Amino acid sequence: MDEEALRAWFERQIASGAFSGVALVWRGAEPVFTHAGGLTHRGLAVPITDRTRFGIASVGKMVTATTMLRLVDRGLLRLDQPLLEILPGAQRPTALTAAHTVHHLFSHTSGLADYYDDEPGGWAALWDRMPMYHARRPVDLLSLFLDRPAVTAPDERFQYVNANFVLAGLVIEAVTGRPWDEVTKDEVFGPAAMTDAGVEALDEDPARLATGYLVADQPGGQPRGNTYSVTVKGMPDGGMIATASDLARFIGALLGGSLVSPALLTAMTRPQGPTSSSLEQYGYGCWLVVEDGRVTIIGHGGSDPGVSARVAHHLDSGTTIVVLCNQDHGSWAATRQITDALGLHDPRDVPIS
């Protein structure tokens, strides 16, 4: 790797406004490359460092799925357990049937409707229906999709639906009798040594958290902070807070076998939807790159207003790439640049985000 050339590329991206965040390469339980740049708060001109914490959007689905699998390992849940046996009556979507199981939620094969679609007005229109400052617990999002009809029958097809993981959080709460984020802290953050990770309310001013900025739709304009564009507290489907090192340690603990049993780790990291020839497929809470029938990359992306995040672990080389940005683009371009600089292979043609 030409580290000098890679750092020069990042500096150009930072200077042009195309990147603001942290990029990390992790091998053998330690970092081998880190680059940080941009500002955690543009008004106060606070620089980003490798200790800066970021919203990680849907990358958190990997953590939620791991939490649930640990409960399966403990016998509190079964993958084939009907959701009607678990969720209280008031938390059951009207489209939920006896055929819907735990498996369907974190494999995105439930066929249930999401709480957000590409509706007129975009993501912002969602908070016209329910102010984001009311969204502090998974149950607070239920009204957005509780009465929506199913899109398909369970197992019919893979369809990425954030509401699946909202329900997963409610399942965690139902079987443990505790808030899902407290369970996640005990089951994953602690065991994986994710010392800076958390699920914290934005109005509690989380320490060292980079403010997210909406810049993609405002070329030449004034970027806006994302305070009024995301839920006030992170949810099981997205919004946890972490450093890049937290996520690298999480991947190491997960794939090293210290979080879930070998059988469940195998299930998590193999395709769980209907038979597919797609390059990208989904396991339990993680995206998989599948080439010639073999999984070569495991990870997840995340995108929220003011957030662009990506985690990719290359199995053959044992290399984890983590890129976290506090603006709504930059993570994929940086991940691609690092991948090429390391001489690694990633066959995906993902839009720059």
C-alpha positions, -999 to +999 in steps of 0.1 A: +000+000+000+013+035-009+002+051+023+015+085+013-006+085-019-037+073+000-033+101+026-029+126-002-061+114-018-080+119+015-066+153+020-078+163-015-113+149-006-114+167+027-103+200+011-130+198-016-157+189+009-162+154-005-151+137+027-155+145+064-149+116+088-126+088+097-113+059+076-097+029+093-081-003+081-078-031+107-059-063+106-048-088+133-067-070+161-050-036+154-052-007+131-028-005+101-041+027+086-062+056+100-070+089+085-093+116+100-104+149+087-131+175+086-151+191+114-173+175+141-191+208+143-188+234+116-200+263+137-174+256+165-147+244+141-139+213+161-117+189+142-125+152+137-100+128+153-099+090+155-117+093+188-147+111+173-180+092+176-204+091+147-240+081+140-237+048+121-272+045+106-280+010+094-245-004+102-262-009+136-283-037+122-253-060+125-252-052+162-290-057+167-289-091+149-259-102+170-279-093+202-308-114+190-286-143+181-270-142+216-305-145+230-311-175+207-279-191+219-292-186+255-325-203+247-346-171+252-356-172+215-358-196+186-352-187+149-384-205+140-404-190+168-436-173+156-437-136+164-473-139+176-459-159+205-436-131+215-450-097+207-478-082+229-511-077+211-507-039+209-473-043+192-484-067+164-488-052+130-522-061+115-504-079+087-486-102+111-495-139+107-487-172+124-462-178+096-440-149+106-410-159+127-379-144+142-359-156+112-379-134+089-371-102+107-333-101+105-332-118+071-355-092+056-379-119+043-410-110+063-428-093+034-441-067+059-444-031+049-418-005+059-424+026+079-408+047+052-411+045+014-402+068-014-432+090-006-438+126-018-416+149+003-390+122+009-376+113+043-386+147+058-423+140+052-420+111+076-415+135+105-446+155+094-466+124+104-447+119+137-422+145+151-388+130+154-384+142+189-411+117+200-391+088+187-371+075+216-381+038+218-389+013+191-426+013+201-427+050+192-423+041+155-451+015+155-478+039+144-460+046+112-465+010+099-488-009+123-518-009+100-500-011+066-508-042+045-481-067+038-461-064+006-456-101+001-461-134+020-431-144+043-402-161+025-415-150-009-386-126-016-359-106+001-369-070+007-349-046+028-373-032+054-362-011+083-394-019+102-382-055+105-355-043+129-379-021+148-399-052+155-366-070+163-360-044+190-395-051+204-388-088+204-356-082+224-376-062+249-404-087+251-382-117+259-358-099+283-382-075+300-356-047+295-350-019+270-334-032+238-305-007+241-296-019+276-296-055+264-274-045+235-250-028+257-246-059+279-247-085+251-225-068+224-209-034+234-194-048+265-182-083+253-168-068+220-149-040+239-169-013+220-160+012+247-173+043+229-204+028+214-239+037+227-275+044+220-279+080+233-305+107+228-293+137+207-308+161+232-286+147+259-255+160+240-235+128+236-198+132+242-175+136+212-204+130+187-199+145+153-229+165+141-242+151+108-246+175+079-269+173+049-248+184+020-256+161-010-287+181-021-271+215-015-242+220-040-227+254-032-252+260-005-251+260+033-250+224+048-277+218+074-272+199+106-293+167+109-308+173+143-343+176+129-339+149+103-333+117+124-349+102+155-339+118+187-325+085+199-310+056+180-333+027+171-327-010+165-327-004+127-302+024+129-288+054+148-263+039+172-232+059+180-197+045+177-161+051+167-144+034+138-124+014+162-155+002+180-168-013+148-135-029+139-134-046+173-170-057+169-162-074+136-131-090+152-151-103+181-180-115+159-159-134+134-135-146+161-163-165+177-165-147+210-201-133+205-222-161+190-219-199+187-203-213+156-236-226+142-253-192+145-222-174+132-224-196+101-261-189+097-255-151+101-229-150+075-245-170+047-274-160+025-308-164+042-332-153+015-346-173-014-320-187-038-304-159-057-276-153-081-272-117-069-237-104-062-249-089-029-271-110-006-282-108+030-275-130+060-288-121+094-282-084+098-253-082+073-247-078+036-227-105+019-207-104-013-212-138-029-189-148-058-192-182-075-212-194-045-187-183-019-190-154+005-160-131+002-170-099+020-192-093+051-204-060+063-230-033+061-236+002+048-255+030+065-271+061+052-292+087+071-296+124+066-261+136+075-246+101+079-227+079+054-211+048+069-196+016+056-180-016+071-165-042+049-145-073+061-126-091+034-125-127+045-095-140+025-071-113+038-087-108+072-089-071+065-117-048+079-123-014+064-144+011+083-154+045+070-176+068+090-187+102+077-207+130+093-222+141+060-245+122+036-218+112+012-182+100+011-181+066+027-183+045-005-157+065-025-133+063+005-139+025+009-133+020-028-101+040-027-088+021+003-098-013-013-078-004-044-048+009-025-046-024-005-049-044-037-081-061-025-110-071-046-145-058-043-167-065-074-196-042-063-205-011-084-221+009-056-232+045-062-210+071-046-225+078-012 
